[in-house]
Structure formats: C-alpha cells, structure tokens
Amino acid sequence: MLSRRGMSSQQLAERVGITPANLSILKCGKAKAVRISTMNAICQALDCQPGDILEYKSES
C-alpha cells in the first residue's frame, strides 16, 4: 500500500505518529499486537481498510 500511495515508510511513520522502528516491526510481521488507534491511523493515512494491509498466517 505504501508504494501504491507513493509514500515512504518514514512519511507514514510521521503521519501515524509512531517511530520508524515500530513501523518496521509492524511491516515485518514481528509485532505481537497492534493498537486499534494505530491501525486506524495507518488506514487513514493510506486510505485503505485493515484487510488491505493485514494477512493471517497460521503458526502451525
């Protein structure tokens, strides 16, 4: 979604109000949880729905 919107990770982090390091953790799938307010801010900044940027992966 970042490339579709022509936005860098740094720009998204600034718009959302999180650090680039935390955004990287989210992007890499290493986050154990995501705050609803953060997800809302990301979706608002990218003009998308959560399903556009989330993917379920089984841990088995």
CYANA upper distance limits for C-alpha pairs under 8 A (distance plus 0.5 A):
  1 MET  CA      5 ARG  CA      6.65
  1 MET  CA     46 LEU  CA      7.35
  1 MET  CA     52 ASP  CA      8.28
  1 MET  CA     53 ILE  CA      7.67
  2 LEU  CA      6 GLY  CA      6.57
  2 LEU  CA      7 MET  CA      5.63
  2 LEU  CA      8 SER  CA      6.91
  2 LEU  CA      9 SER  CA      7.73
  2 LEU  CA     46 LEU  CA      7.65
  3 SER  CA      7 MET  CA      6.55
  3 SER  CA      8 SER  CA      8.01
  5 ARG  CA     46 LEU  CA      7.25
  7 MET  CA     11 GLN  CA      6.76
  7 MET  CA     12 LEU  CA      7.30
  8 SER  CA     12 LEU  CA      6.85
  9 SER  CA     13 ALA  CA      6.59
  9 SER  CA     20 PRO  CA      7.46
  9 SER  CA     23 LEU  CA      7.94
 10 GLN  CA     14 GLU  CA      6.77
 10 GLN  CA     20 PRO  CA      6.49
 11 GLN  CA     15 ARG  CA      6.73
 12 LEU  CA     16 VAL  CA      6.51
 12 LEU  CA     42 ILE  CA      7.93
 12 LEU  CA     45 ALA  CA      7.49
 13 ALA  CA     17 GLY  CA      6.30
 13 ALA  CA     18 ILE  CA      5.66
 13 ALA  CA     19 THR  CA      6.35
 13 ALA  CA     20 PRO  CA      6.02
 13 ALA  CA     23 LEU  CA      6.84
 14 GLU  CA     18 ILE  CA      7.06
 14 GLU  CA     19 THR  CA      7.98
 15 ARG  CA     41 ALA  CA      8.43
 15 ARG  CA     45 ALA  CA      7.16
 16 VAL  CA     38 THR  CA      7.49
 16 VAL  CA     41 ALA  CA      5.85
 16 VAL  CA     42 ILE  CA      6.44
 16 VAL  CA     45 ALA  CA      7.51
 18 ILE  CA     22 ASN  CA      6.96
 18 ILE  CA     23 LEU  CA      7.30
 19 THR  CA     23 LEU  CA      6.85
 20 PRO  CA     24 SER  CA      6.61
 21 ALA  CA     25 ILE  CA      6.92
 22 ASN  CA     26 LEU  CA      6.89
 23 LEU  CA     27 LYS  CA      6.63
 24 SER  CA     28 CYS  CA      6.57
 25 ILE  CA     29 GLY  CA      6.82
 25 ILE  CA     30 LYS  CA      5.84
 25 ILE  CA     31 ALA  CA      6.15
 26 LEU  CA     30 LYS  CA      6.76
 26 LEU  CA     31 ALA  CA      5.89
 26 LEU  CA     34 VAL  CA      8.38
 34 VAL  CA     38 THR  CA      7.22
 34 VAL  CA     39 MET  CA      7.22
 35 ARG  CA     39 MET  CA      6.79
 36 ILE  CA     40 ASN  CA      6.48
 37 SER  CA     41 ALA  CA      6.66
 38 THR  CA     42 ILE  CA      6.64
 39 MET  CA     43 CYS  CA      6.59
 39 MET  CA     50 PRO  CA      7.64
 40 ASN  CA     44 GLN  CA      6.53
 41 ALA  CA     45 ALA  CA      6.56
 42 ILE  CA     46 LEU  CA      6.59
 43 CYS  CA     47 ASP  CA      6.01
 43 CYS  CA     48 CYS  CA      5.48
 43 CYS  CA     49 GLN  CA      6.31
 43 CYS  CA     50 PRO  CA      6.96
 44 GLN  CA     48 CYS  CA      7.26
 48 CYS  CA     52 ASP  CA      6.81
 48 CYS  CA     53 ILE  CA      8.48
 49 GLN  CA     53 ILE  CA      7.84
 50 PRO  CA     54 LEU  CA      6.48
 51 GLY  CA     55 GLU  CA      7.76
